[in-house]
Amino acid sequence: MKGLVFACLVVSLQSMTVARAYEADIHYSTTYVLARAIGWPEADALVIASANEAMDENQDTAAALELDTTPELSLAGDVTSSVHQAEKNLRFHCFSRTPGQAGQISADVLEVISAHFAEVPAVHADPRGTARRLIALGVALHCQQDAYSHAGFGGSCGSNPGSCYGHTYQTFLDQVIYGYVGKHLHNPDHPGVGQWLLQVLQGTVSELATRRPKASVRPIPADVLVALSDNLRASGLELPDAVRRNCNRYIAGKWLFDFFESGSKSQHGSPDTLEKLAPEIAVTCRNASLASATVVSIPAPRYPRLNSDALPYLVRADGTYRLVRDGDFDVFSPGIEAEGIAGLNPNYNNHKVQLSHWSQLLALPITVPAALLSATATARQGEFGRAKGRCCGGNAPAPSLVHSPAEAPGSAQSASFIAMASSASFERSGRARAGMSLRAAIWSLL
């Protein structure tokens, strides 16, 4: 029986989809090309866009559902509260405290957005201050962009602010229907499902232009911005999400190339920033305009490691910063986090368990003990490390840092993209890596 339960759970983990807001094709790729189009240098656009998407890549800032637990048994096992949204959902992903209406941003969310942009530092002459400013701008843009796809999903959940599940139901329904009819219809985070992408792009352009010197701002004609919105909305409704994100990256790159070509041919920089797409990409993306197209090659992201206040853990004097390393958090993998008050008071054993995937709700009696087990093991490991440091003077290894743009991994090549898109493992490749720790924890419970 235990083997059957474990097998079913593993299948569930392999098919999970993250319940989050607009994804990397909007938060990263589209933000990058808009910043470049307006006039931000490539290096600055990279940091802004990376910080934007980093909000979904860091465990401390990624949207999650939350519940309270205790070791005492109850009818629900360890669970002692209803599932509700974590506070960071409202703070960083612009869910509202009031029901509101779809497509209309509530007053409380507008206040949150204003507060984020007010926290963007003034222009700094030193590299460290500049990096912090660009990261803060990316963090603010993330909330502003999410506000549109999350409009209409606000409310309260008992005494907790924010609706109980956000749009988890819509995300789940979208995955079920896509599995049967092969089309995305209900997920508000999909660029092609909602009706508000143009407003998102307009708001992003406005904020990016406001923070550039007027003399260096290039205006984006309204019809050109509408064309980008239409192209992104028409893309990927019948594609797996991972394939759609890559296709939209090419669509955004093509839009930027066309925008530069319509003005000065020197605007796009050196030829090294361009990429000629293979004809097969148009077939994979079901988009004839991408056939042998020349696009601006969007660089690989460099996500900053953020703390629970969405501030970078470390920015060096030269403007380099600590990255989200492999193993810290993987958005394609189940994210279960147990935050224990017991760490402050060993005699008080309550925990807040956060679930970053809707399908973890289906296995709640197993995932909660798994999270508690993981939290306990982490705490014990931390105590051991501290004791070792006190006893033996051990030093922790230096954190992983960004050093120079030349160290960034190269962007995905057309051939490898086609191979991955045609493979059944494409969607699961990222999920499998960080899912190992959760499966190990579950196995130890069975």
Secondary structure, 3 states (H helix, E strand, C coil): CHHHHHHHHHHHHHCCCECCCCCHHHHHHHHHHHHHHHCCCHHHHHHHHHHHHHCCCCCCCCCCEEEEEEEEEECCEEECCCCEECHHHHHHCCCCCCCCECCECCHHHHHHHHHHHHCCCCCCCCHHHHHHHHHHHHHHHHHHHHHHHCCCCCCEECCEECCCCCCHHHHHHHHHHHHHHCCCCCCCCCCCCCCCHHHHHHHHHHHHHHCCCHHHCCCCCHHHHHHHHHHHHCCCCCCCHHHHHHHHHHHHHHHHHHHHHHCCCCCCCCHHHEEECCHHHHHHHCCHHHCCCEEECCCCCCCECECCCCCECCECCCCCEEECCCCCCCCCCCCEEEEEHHHCCCCCCCEEEEECEHHHHHHHHHHHHHHHHHHHHHHHHHHHHHHHHHHHCCCCCCCCECCCHHHCCCCCCHHHHHHHHCCCCCCCHHHHHHHHHHHHHHHHHC
